[in-house]
Amino acid sequence: MLKIRIIVVDRTRSPFLANGESLYLKRLRRYAQMEWIEVRPARIKKGRSEEEILLMEGQAIIKKIGNRGYLVTLDRNGREYDSERLAEWLNQTSIHHPGGITFVIGGPLGLSKEILERADMILSLSKLTLTHEMSRLFLLEQIYRAFTILEGHQYHR
């Protein structure tokens, strides 16, 4: 069974988004071993630059990534797929990378340059600007949709 790790900065504060995450994580366990990892955000303090914050969060993320699997970071400048193409990509990646797939979603400031450069692929969910919390739910839903497409289930229609 495919292993999927999702590393996020901070916890989800919005109850309706947290409920959605729980729903899709539960649904996804039918198709993959799911691991949800929350990284503590760097404190935004007066005098601390965005670069410093991203660097601190990036170092925490690197500790959680380790050397396992195929690394996908989310960024608005990444590759875009429609749902069918994402399903094809997920299928091919699971075949060629048996160590699993790790997705990384940054906090409000995004991800550090170091994390983005380390990625095997940078994925964009949309050209629209999404909050980092909404991106989590959208990613989970699209992964679930991809599995239902691969299985020929009705959900994706």
C-alpha positions in Angstrom: 0.0 0.0 0.0 1.3 3.5 -0.9 2.6 5.6 1.9 1.6 9.3 1.8 3.0 11.8 4.3 1.7 15.3 4.5 3.8 17.8 6.4 2.2 21.1 7.3 3.3 24.1 9.2 1.1 24.7 12.3 -2.2 23.1 13.1 -5.4 23.9 11.4 -7.3 26.5 13.4 -10.5 26.7 11.5 -13.0 24.0 12.7 -14.7 23.5 9.4 -11.4 23.0 7.6 -10.1 20.7 10.4 -13.3 18.6 10.1 -12.8 18.4 6.3 -9.2 17.2 6.8 -10.3 14.5 9.2 -13.0 13.4 6.8 -10.6 13.0 3.9 -7.8 11.5 5.9 -10.3 8.8 7.0 -11.5 8.2 3.5 -7.9 8.1 2.2 -6.9 5.3 4.6 -8.8 2.9 2.3 -6.2 3.6 -0.5 -3.0 4.6 1.3 -1.1 4.6 4.6 -1.6 8.3 5.6 0.7 10.2 8.0 -0.2 13.8 8.9 2.7 15.7 10.5 2.4 19.2 11.9 5.6 21.4 12.3 5.6 24.2 14.8 5.6 27.6 13.1 8.3 30.1 13.7 7.0 33.0 15.8 6.5 36.2 13.9 8.3 38.9 16.0 9.1 42.5 15.3 12.5 42.7 13.6 12.4 39.1 12.4 12.4 39.0 8.6 10.2 36.8 6.4 13.4 35.1 5.2 14.4 34.3 8.7 11.0 32.9 9.6 11.0 30.7 6.4 14.5 29.5 7.2 13.5 28.5 10.7 10.4 26.7 9.5 12.4 25.1 6.7 14.9 23.6 9.1 12.0 22.1 11.2 10.5 20.7 8.0 13.8 19.1 6.9 14.0 17.2 10.2 10.6 15.7 9.5 11.2 14.9 5.8 14.3 12.7 6.3 15.4 10.9 3.2 12.2 9.0 2.5 10.2 9.0 -0.7 9.4 11.4 -3.4 9.1 15.0 -2.2 6.4 17.3 -3.5 6.1 20.8 -2.2 3.1 23.0 -2.8 3.7 26.5 -4.3 1.6 28.7 -6.5 4.3 28.7 -9.1 4.4 24.9 -9.4 3.0 22.5 -12.0 -0.8 22.4 -12.4 -2.7 19.3 -13.2 -6.4 18.6 -13.9 -7.8 15.8 -11.7 -7.3 13.0 -14.3 -3.7 14.0 -14.9 -3.1 14.2 -11.2 -4.5 10.7 -10.8 -2.1 9.4 -13.6 0.8 11.2 -11.9 -0.1 9.6 -8.5 -0.3 6.2 -10.1 3.0 6.5 -11.9 4.8 8.0 -8.9 3.6 5.2 -6.6 5.0 2.6 -9.0 8.4 4.3 -9.5 8.9 5.5 -5.9 7.9 2.7 -3.5 9.3 4.7 -0.6 6.1 6.8 -0.8 5.2 10.4 -1.4 5.7 13.3 1.0 3.8 16.5 0.4 4.8 19.7 2.2 2.6 22.7 2.7 4.1 25.8 4.2 2.6 28.3 6.5 1.2 31.8 5.7 4.5 32.9 4.2 5.0 29.7 2.1 8.1 27.6 2.0 11.8 28.5 2.1 13.9 28.5 -1.0 15.8 25.6 0.5 12.7 23.4 0.8 11.5 24.3 -2.7 14.9 23.4 -4.2 15.0 20.1 -2.4 11.6 19.0 -4.0 11.3 16.4 -6.6 8.3 18.3 -7.9 6.6 21.6 -7.1 2.8 21.4 -7.3 0.3 24.2 -7.6 -3.3 23.5 -6.7 -4.5 26.7 -8.5 -3.5 30.0 -9.9 -5.9 31.4 -7.2 -4.4 32.5 -3.9 -5.5 30.0 -1.2 -4.8 30.2 2.5 -2.3 27.6 3.7 -5.2 26.0 5.7 -7.5 25.7 2.7 -4.6 24.3 0.6 -4.4 21.3 3.0 -8.1 20.5 2.5 -7.9 21.0 -1.2 -4.8 18.7 -1.5 -6.5 15.9 0.6 -9.6 16.2 -1.6 -7.7 16.0 -4.8 -5.6 13.0 -3.6 -8.9 11.3 -2.7 -10.4 12.2 -6.0 -7.3 10.8 -7.8 -7.7 7.5 -6.1 -11.4 7.3 -7.0 -10.6 8.1 -10.6 -8.0 5.3 -10.6 -10.5 2.9 -9.1 -13.3 3.9 -11.4 -15.6 5.1 -8.6 -18.4 7.6 -9.1 -17.1 10.3 -6.7 -15.2 12.2 -9.4 -18.0 12.7 -11.8 
